[in-house]
Amino acid sequence: MTNLLLPALILLSACSADKANNSTVNTIPLADSSKVLIVYLSRTNNTKAVAEMIHRKVGGKLTAIELQTPYPANYQATVQQVARENETGYLPPLKTIIDSIGKYEIIFIGFPTWGMQLPPPMKSFLSQYNLQNKTVIPFNTNGGYGIGNSFDKVKELCPNSTIPEGFTTRGGSERDGQLFVMEGTKLVSVEAELENWLKRIKVIE
């Protein structure tokens, strides 16, 4: 009896695995992955997790934005520094360098909402590189207050780019001590929402 049940159990396990991974198995990128760049800024790794989801579905080059002088580890100190940068228009110098930006046609840019605005490092990136005639696709995680004016700022800094509908989802809330949340059922639901979005903007089939 045990020998007869074993193949059936293996088959059931395989089917369950297929269902769990269905969102990654059935996606077909519509763009040449060599022309896709995914750039992200992430402090508590929630935006990084979303960037990695996009990378699994679309391919391309995945790059984290790093600063020449990183922000303080202390949350409140970072909040104060970012507020000063936003008030003065200061653009923090980036450690990250993108080679041959011209070869990319689709550029995903991911970031958290900081002070209801686009984070200064992402402003630095968009100001440093010429993204004219490229498709710039924003994606965002936030602590529950939404995107603020961040997507509008992307449009302002990329006036000659094509900017489709962006993606946003609830991440952690460092202010409240809630850090990484992209795991378990949360991860599954966000990945499903993200796949639907990628299909809607015609990046995957």
C-alpha positions as CSV (number, residue, x, y, z in Angstrom):
1,M,0.0,0.0,0.0
2,T,2.8,2.4,0.9
3,N,4.5,1.8,-2.5
4,L,1.3,2.5,-4.3
5,L,0.7,5.8,-2.5
6,L,4.2,7.2,-2.9
7,P,3.9,8.1,-6.6
8,A,0.5,9.8,-5.9
9,L,1.9,11.8,-3.0
10,I,4.9,12.9,-5.1
11,L,2.5,14.0,-7.9
12,L,0.3,15.9,-5.4
13,S,3.4,17.6,-4.0
14,A,4.5,18.6,-7.5
15,C,1.1,20.0,-8.3
16,S,1.1,22.0,-5.1
17,A,4.5,23.4,-5.9
18,D,3.4,24.4,-9.3
19,K,0.4,26.3,-7.9
20,A,2.6,28.1,-5.4
21,N,5.0,29.1,-8.1
22,N,2.4,29.8,-10.7
23,S,3.0,33.5,-10.8
24,T,6.6,33.0,-11.9
25,V,6.1,30.0,-14.2
26,N,3.5,31.6,-16.5
27,T,5.0,35.0,-17.0
28,I,6.5,35.9,-20.4
29,P,8.6,39.1,-20.7
30,L,7.6,41.2,-23.7
31,A,10.8,43.2,-23.6
32,D,14.4,42.2,-24.4
33,S,15.8,41.6,-20.9
34,S,19.2,43.0,-21.9
35,K,17.5,46.4,-22.3
36,V,15.8,46.4,-18.9
37,L,17.3,48.1,-15.8
38,I,15.8,47.8,-12.3
39,V,17.1,50.4,-9.9
40,Y,15.9,50.6,-6.3
41,L,16.5,52.3,-3.0
42,S,15.7,50.3,0.1
43,R,16.3,50.9,3.8
44,T,14.4,48.0,5.4
45,N,14.5,45.7,2.3
46,N,10.8,45.9,1.4
47,T,11.5,47.8,-1.8
48,K,14.4,45.5,-2.5
49,A,12.0,42.5,-2.2
50,V,9.6,44.1,-4.8
51,A,12.5,44.8,-7.1
52,E,13.6,41.2,-6.9
53,M,10.0,40.1,-7.8
54,I,10.1,42.3,-10.9
55,H,13.6,40.9,-11.7
56,R,12.3,37.3,-11.5
57,K,9.4,38.1,-13.9
58,V,11.1,40.5,-16.3
59,G,14.8,39.8,-16.1
60,G,17.3,42.7,-16.8
61,K,19.9,44.2,-14.6
62,L,19.1,44.7,-10.9
63,T,21.0,47.5,-9.1
64,A,20.7,49.0,-5.6
65,I,21.2,52.7,-5.1
66,E,24.0,53.4,-2.6
67,L,25.2,56.7,-1.3
68,Q,28.8,57.9,-1.0
69,T,27.9,58.8,2.5
70,P,25.2,56.4,3.8
71,Y,22.3,57.7,5.9
72,P,22.6,57.2,9.7
73,A,21.4,53.9,11.1
74,N,19.2,55.8,13.6
75,Y,15.8,56.4,12.1
76,Q,15.1,59.8,13.6
77,A,18.5,61.1,12.5
78,T,17.8,60.0,9.0
79,V,14.3,61.6,9.0
80,Q,15.9,64.9,10.1
81,Q,18.6,64.7,7.4
82,V,16.2,63.9,4.7
83,A,13.9,66.8,5.7
84,R,16.9,69.2,5.4
85,E,17.8,67.8,2.0
86,N,14.2,68.2,0.8
87,E,14.1,71.8,2.1
88,T,17.4,72.8,0.5
89,G,17.1,70.7,-2.7
90,Y,20.4,69.0,-1.8
91,L,21.1,65.9,-4.0
92,P,23.3,63.4,-2.1
93,P,26.2,62.0,-4.2
94,L,25.7,58.4,-5.3
95,K,28.2,55.6,-4.9
96,T,26.3,53.6,-7.5
97,I,27.4,54.1,-11.1
98,I,25.3,52.8,-14.0
99,D,27.5,51.9,-17.0
100,S,26.2,52.6,-20.5
101,I,22.7,53.9,-19.4
102,G,22.0,54.4,-23.1
103,K,21.6,50.7,-23.8
104,Y,18.6,50.4,-21.5
105,E,15.1,51.1,-22.9
106,I,13.0,50.3,-19.9
107,I,14.1,51.5,-16.4
108,F,12.2,50.5,-13.3
109,I,12.8,52.8,-10.4
110,G,11.8,51.6,-6.9
111,F,11.8,53.6,-3.7
112,P,10.0,54.0,-0.3
113,T,7.9,57.1,0.5
114,W,10.0,59.4,2.7
115,G,8.2,62.4,4.2
116,M,5.5,61.9,1.5
117,Q,8.1,62.7,-1.1
118,L,10.5,61.0,-3.5
119,P,13.7,60.2,-1.5
120,P,16.6,62.5,-2.2
121,P,18.9,59.6,-3.5
122,M,16.3,58.8,-6.2
123,K,16.2,62.5,-7.1
124,S,20.0,62.3,-7.5
125,F,19.7,59.3,-9.8
126,L,17.0,60.9,-12.0
127,S,18.9,64.1,-12.2
128,Q,22.3,62.5,-12.9
129,Y,21.2,60.3,-15.9
130,N,19.6,61.3,-19.2
131,L,16.5,59.1,-19.5
132,Q,15.0,61.0,-22.5
133,N,13.0,58.7,-24.8
134,K,13.1,55.8,-22.3
135,T,10.2,54.2,-20.5
136,V,10.6,54.9,-16.8
137,I,8.4,52.8,-14.5
138,P,8.1,53.7,-10.8
139,F,7.3,51.3,-8.0
140,N,7.0,52.1,-4.4
141,T,6.6,50.7,-0.9
142,N,5.1,52.9,1.9
143,G,4.2,52.8,5.6
144,G,0.5,53.2,5.0
145,Y,0.3,56.8,3.8
146,G,0.7,56.2,0.1
147,I,3.0,57.6,-2.5
148,G,2.7,61.3,-1.6
149,N,3.9,63.3,-4.5
150,S,6.7,60.9,-5.4
151,F,5.2,59.6,-8.7
152,D,4.5,63.2,-9.8
153,K,8.1,64.1,-9.0
154,V,9.3,61.3,-11.2
155,K,7.2,62.7,-14.1
156,E,8.7,66.2,-13.4
157,L,12.3,64.9,-13.4
158,C,11.7,62.8,-16.6
159,P,9.7,65.2,-18.8
160,N,10.8,63.5,-22.0
161,S,10.3,59.9,-20.9
162,T,7.3,57.6,-21.2
163,I,6.0,56.9,-17.7
164,P,3.3,54.2,-17.4
165,E,1.1,53.6,-14.3
166,G,3.3,52.9,-11.2
167,F,3.0,50.2,-8.6
168,T,2.7,50.8,-4.9
169,T,2.1,48.5,-1.9
170,R,2.2,48.7,1.9
171,G,5.6,47.9,3.3
172,G,6.9,48.2,6.8
173,S,6.8,51.3,9.1
174,E,10.3,51.9,10.5
175,R,8.8,54.7,12.7
176,D,6.7,52.1,14.4
177,G,9.4,49.5,14.6
178,Q,7.8,47.4,11.8
179,L,10.6,46.6,9.4
180,F,10.7,43.8,6.8
181,V,7.2,42.5,6.0
182,M,7.6,40.9,2.5
183,E,7.2,37.3,3.6
184,G,4.6,34.6,4.0
185,T,1.1,35.5,2.9
186,K,2.1,39.1,2.4
187,L,4.7,38.1,-0.1
188,V,2.3,35.9,-2.0
189,S,-0.4,38.7,-2.2
190,V,2.1,41.4,-3.3
191,E,3.5,39.2,-6.0
192,A,0.1,38.5,-7.4
193,E,-0.7,42.2,-7.4
194,L,2.6,43.0,-9.0
195,E,2.1,40.4,-11.8
196,N,-1.3,41.8,-12.6
197,W,0.3,45.3,-12.8
198,L,3.1,44.1,-15.1
199,K,0.5,42.6,-17.4
200,R,-1.6,45.8,-17.3
201,I,1.2,47.9,-18.4
202,K,2.2,45.3,-21.0
203,V,5.6,44.4,-19.7
204,I,4.7,40.6,-19.4
205,E,2.0,38.5,-21.0
